């Protein structure tokens, strides 16, 4: 069954600002490239919206539907064609005010790179194949060790083809850029104005910035505000696609902070007391994104098991449950040493739904796991 097309969510950035500006706290200067949202002091505190704000949002989104750019032909995961509107006839242009050159160092030679970033710099064209394209892709320090390699991001984006996708933790834009090539609209969130500016800068280099809406906010505030909108709910608890087509999110991509480069050390206390097992609800699928040159893969170095409790800023299971209130279709990007039994436990035991765990390989090295839920799983397209 083909995927349903969702409407665009242009104007959400202004909604987040209008809805939450009364609670906005002092923030560092925000580059002109960033749409303004807010940060929440505690992610568990609901964000309230008044009836007048809700009416303003609904009217604003209806007005902006007519302003959406023409859509391209898309294909669903099963390869079937999706009826499309007219092809785009305009070319993206470089916008100088979104040029973030000078915001962070742009490294050209290894001698310029701090020692602790040397190993990441050597892989720069794996992160961004257009790294050297003028004026050059930009990454802050966190971006160097957290950005998804481009080939992996492209593989995930191919699986997530849809109308509107929400990148909950966009960082410097690696995944958002890939999603913009396969989805009609991308909503990219981050709490750092610097990283959002870098993400927009990098998206301009790839010519897809016009398809991405960058919003300065934390995902939890955004999700709670989104869920507070009046709507009709389906039996599974998600928003009705019929009454909310103009603001429907088709897919959510979760790539939360893993805890920095030390994530491979795992959780020693929990690891010692756990016995790994693979639940019947999980299907493991290995999909190399780049074929290894050697005849057999190099054995992957073993590390302590990674627990979802190590995900920041809240437990990974709580993050998943919040997201499932918005859509069933979730792609969860996790460390390669994540416990499979914890991934399977994200679904209720009485559910017939399956989770597909895909291994992301670069050459002969396993980089990460992408866990697909809902209609993103092969054979579960009817859930989309």
C-alpha positions in Angstrom: 0.0 0.0 0.0 1.5 3.3 -1.0 2.2 6.1 1.5 -0.3 8.8 2.0 0.9 12.3 1.1 0.9 14.8 3.9 0.5 18.6 3.6 3.3 21.0 4.2 3.8 22.7 7.5 5.2 26.0 6.4 4.8 28.7 9.0 5.4 26.3 12.0 8.4 28.3 13.0 6.3 31.4 13.4 3.7 29.3 15.3 6.2 28.1 17.8 7.3 31.7 18.4 3.7 33.1 18.7 2.6 30.2 20.9 5.6 30.2 23.3 7.1 33.7 23.2 5.5 34.6 26.5 7.7 31.9 28.1 10.8 32.6 26.1 13.9 33.1 28.3 17.0 35.1 27.5 19.0 33.5 24.8 22.3 34.2 23.0 22.2 36.3 19.8 20.5 34.3 17.1 21.9 34.4 13.5 19.6 35.8 10.9 19.3 32.4 9.4 17.4 30.9 12.3 13.6 30.9 12.9 12.9 31.7 16.5 11.4 29.2 18.9 12.0 28.7 22.5 13.7 26.4 25.0 12.0 24.7 27.9 13.5 24.6 31.3 12.0 21.2 32.0 11.1 18.9 29.1 8.3 17.2 31.2 6.4 20.5 31.6 3.4 20.8 29.2 3.3 23.9 27.0 -0.2 25.4 27.0 -1.9 27.2 24.1 -4.9 29.5 24.4 -7.9 29.2 22.0 -6.9 32.4 20.3 -3.4 31.1 19.6 -4.8 27.9 18.2 -7.2 29.7 15.9 -4.3 31.9 14.8 -2.2 28.8 14.0 -5.0 27.1 12.0 -5.7 30.2 10.0 -2.1 30.8 9.3 -1.5 27.3 8.1 -4.5 27.4 5.7 -3.2 30.7 4.3 0.3 29.3 3.7 -0.9 26.1 2.0 -1.3 28.1 -1.2 2.3 29.4 -0.9 3.9 25.9 -0.9 6.3 25.2 -3.7 5.2 22.8 -6.4 5.8 19.2 -5.5 8.1 16.7 -7.2 7.1 13.2 -8.1 7.9 10.9 -5.2 8.1 7.1 -4.9 7.1 5.0 -2.0 9.3 2.4 -0.3 7.8 -0.4 -2.4 8.7 1.3 -5.6 5.1 2.2 -6.7 4.6 5.6 -8.2 2.8 8.3 -6.3 0.5 10.7 -8.1 2.3 14.1 -8.1 1.6 17.7 -9.0 3.7 19.6 -11.4 7.5 19.4 -11.4 9.5 22.3 -10.0 10.7 24.7 -12.7 12.8 27.0 -10.5 16.4 26.7 -9.3 17.5 27.4 -5.7 19.7 30.5 -5.3 22.4 31.2 -2.8 21.1 33.7 -0.2 24.0 35.7 1.2 22.3 36.4 4.6 22.3 32.7 5.3 26.0 32.3 4.6 27.5 31.2 7.9 31.1 31.6 6.8 33.2 32.8 9.8 30.7 31.5 12.4 33.0 28.5 13.0 36.4 27.6 11.6 36.5 26.0 8.2 39.4 23.6 8.0 41.2 23.0 4.7 44.4 21.4 5.9 45.1 18.8 8.7 47.6 21.2 10.3 44.7 23.6 11.1 42.6 21.0 12.9 42.8 20.5 16.7 44.3 17.1 17.5 41.1 15.7 19.0 39.2 16.4 15.7 41.9 15.0 13.4 40.2 11.6 12.9 36.9 13.2 12.1 38.5 15.7 9.6 40.1 12.9 7.7 36.5 11.6 7.0 35.1 15.0 6.1 34.0 14.0 2.6 32.2 11.0 4.0 30.2 13.4 6.1 29.6 15.9 3.3 30.6 15.0 -0.2 30.5 18.7 -1.1 32.6 19.7 1.9 35.1 21.5 -0.4 32.4 23.2 -2.6 32.7 27.0 -2.1 32.2 28.4 0.4 32.6 25.0 2.1 30.5 23.0 4.5 30.7 24.0 8.1 30.6 22.0 11.3 31.0 23.0 14.9 32.9 20.7 17.4 29.8 18.7 18.3 28.9 18.4 14.6 32.2 16.8 13.8 31.5 13.7 15.9 27.7 13.6 15.6 26.8 14.2 12.0 25.6 11.2 10.0 27.8 10.1 7.1 26.2 11.2 3.9 25.8 7.7 2.4 24.1 6.5 5.6 21.9 9.6 5.7 20.9 8.9 2.0 20.0 5.3 2.9 17.7 6.4 5.7 16.1 9.1 3.6 15.3 6.6 0.9 13.5 4.5 3.5 11.6 7.6 4.9 10.2 8.9 1.6 7.0 10.8 2.6 5.3 14.1 2.5 6.4 15.9 5.7 9.2 14.6 7.9 10.3 16.0 11.2 14.0 15.8 12.0 13.9 16.3 15.8 17.6 16.8 16.4 19.0 18.2 13.2 22.5 19.3 14.3 24.5 20.6 11.3 22.0 19.2 8.8 23.4 16.0 7.5 20.1 14.1 7.7 17.9 17.1 6.9 19.7 17.6 3.6 19.2 14.0 2.7 15.5 14.1 3.6 15.0 17.2 1.5 15.9 15.0 -1.6 13.2 12.4 -0.9 10.5 14.3 1.1 8.2 17.2 0.1 9.0 19.1 3.3 11.5 18.8 6.1 11.0 20.4 9.6 14.4 20.6 11.3 14.7 21.4 15.0 17.7 22.1 17.2 18.3 24.0 20.4 21.6 25.6 19.1 21.3 28.7 17.0 24.8 28.1 15.8 24.1 24.6 14.6 20.9 25.7 12.9 22.8 28.4 11.0 25.4 25.9 10.0 22.6 23.5 8.9 21.0 26.1 6.7 24.4 27.1 5.3 25.2 23.5 4.4 21.7 22.9 2.9 22.3 25.9 0.6 25.5 24.3 -0.7 23.4 21.2 -1.6 20.6 23.4 -3.1 17.8 22.1 -0.9 17.5 24.8 1.8 14.2 25.9 0.3 12.6 22.5 1.3 13.7 22.7 4.9 12.2 24.8 7.7 14.7 25.4 10.4 13.3 26.0 13.9 15.1 27.0 17.1 13.4 25.0 19.8 13.7 21.8 21.8 11.8 18.8 20.4 9.8 18.3 23.6 8.3 21.8 23.7 7.5 21.5 20.0 5.9 18.1 20.3 3.8 19.1 23.3 2.7 22.3 21.5 1.8 20.3 18.4 -0.2 17.7 20.5 -2.1 20.5 22.3 -3.8 21.5 19.1 -7.5 20.5 18.9 -7.9 17.4 16.8 -9.8 14.2 16.3 -7.8 11.2 17.4 -7.7 7.8 15.8 -8.1 4.5 17.7 -4.3 4.1 18.0 -4.0 7.6 19.7 -2.3 9.4 16.8 -3.8 12.5 15.2 -6.5 12.0 12.6 -4.9 12.4 9.1 -8.3 13.6 7.7 -8.9 16.6 9.9 -5.3 17.5 10.3 -3.9 17.0 6.8 -2.6 20.6 6.6 -0.4 20.0 9.6 0.2 16.3 9.5 3.7 14.9 10.2 4.2 11.7 8.3 7.5 10.6 9.7 9.7 11.5 12.7 13.4 10.9 12.6 15.0 10.6 16.0 18.7 11.0 16.4 19.1 12.3 19.9 22.5 13.0 21.6 24.1 9.7 22.5 26.4 11.1 25.2 29.4 12.3 23.1 32.2 10.1 21.7 32.3 8.1 24.9 29.0 6.4 24.0 30.9 3.3 23.0 31.8 2.8 26.7 28.2 1.9 27.3 26.6 1.7 30.7 28.9 -0.6 32.8 26.4 -1.1 35.6 23.5 -2.0 33.5 25.6 -4.0 31.1 26.9 -6.3 33.8 23.4 -7.2 35.0 21.8 -7.7 31.6 21.6 -10.8 29.4 21.3 -10.0 25.8 18.4 -11.5 23.9 16.5 -10.8 20.7 12.7 -10.5 21.1 10.4 -12.1 18.7 9.0 -8.7 17.7 12.3 -7.5 16.2 13.6 -8.4 12.8 17.3 -7.8 12.2 18.2 -6.7 8.7 21.7 -5.9 7.6 21.9 -3.4 4.7 25.4 -2.2 3.9 25.4 1.3 2.4 28.8 0.8 0.9 30.1 -2.5 -0.4 33.3 -3.6 1.4 36.3 -4.0 -0.8 37.5 -7.0 1.1 35.9 -10.4 0.6 34.7 -10.6 4.2 34.0 -7.7 6.7 36.5 -6.9 9.4 35.2 -8.1 12.7 33.6 -5.2 14.5 35.2 -4.2 17.8 33.1 -5.2 20.7 31.9 -2.6 23.2 29.7 -2.7 26.3 26.0 -2.7 25.5 24.5 0.8 25.1 21.2 1.4 27.1 18.4 3.7 26.0 18.6 5.2 29.4 21.9 6.8 28.3 20.1 8.9 25.7 20.0 12.6 26.5 18.1 14.6 27.7 15.5 12.0 28.6 15.3 8.2 28.6 15.1 6.9 25.0 11.9 5.0 25.7 10.2 8.2 26.9 11.3 10.0 23.7 9.9 7.2 21.6 6.5 7.2 23.4 6.2 11.0 23.0 6.9 10.7 19.3 4.3 7.9 18.8 1.6 10.2 19.9 2.3 12.2 16.7 2.9 9.4 14.2 3.5 5.7 14.2 6.1 6.1 11.5 9.4 6.6 13.3 13.1 6.1 12.3 15.3 5.8 15.4 19.0 6.3 14.8 21.0 4.6 17.6 24.6 3.5 18.5 25.7 0.2 16.9 26.1 -1.4 20.4 22.5 -0.6 21.5 20.7 -3.5 23.3 18.4 -5.2 20.8 16.0 -6.3 23.6 15.5 -2.7 24.7 14.6 -1.7 21.1 12.0 -4.6 20.9 10.6 -3.6 24.3 9.6 -0.2 22.9 6.5 -1.9 21.4 3.8 -3.4 23.6 4.1 -7.2 23.8 0.4 -7.6 22.7 1.0 -5.6 19.5 1.4 -7.5 16.2 3.6 -4.7 14.9 7.2 -5.3 14.2 10.3 -3.2 14.4 13.0 -3.5 11.7 16.6 -3.0 12.8 18.8 -2.0 10.0 22.6 -2.1 10.3 24.4 0.9 8.7 27.7 -0.1 7.3 30.4 2.1 5.8 32.8 -0.2 3.9 33.6 -2.9 6.4 32.7 -1.0 9.5 29.3 -1.0 11.3 28.5 2.6 12.1 25.1 2.6 13.7 21.6 1.1 13.8 18.4 2.6 12.3 15.2 1.2 13.8 12.1 1.5 11.7 8.6 1.5 13.2 5.1 1.7 11.8 4.7 2.0 8.0 8.4 2.3 7.5 8.9 -1.4 8.1 8.8 -3.6 5.0 5.5 -5.3 4.9 3.7 -2.8 7.2 2.9 -0.2 4.6 -0.8 -0.3 5.6 0.2 1.4 8.9 1.3 4.5 7.1 
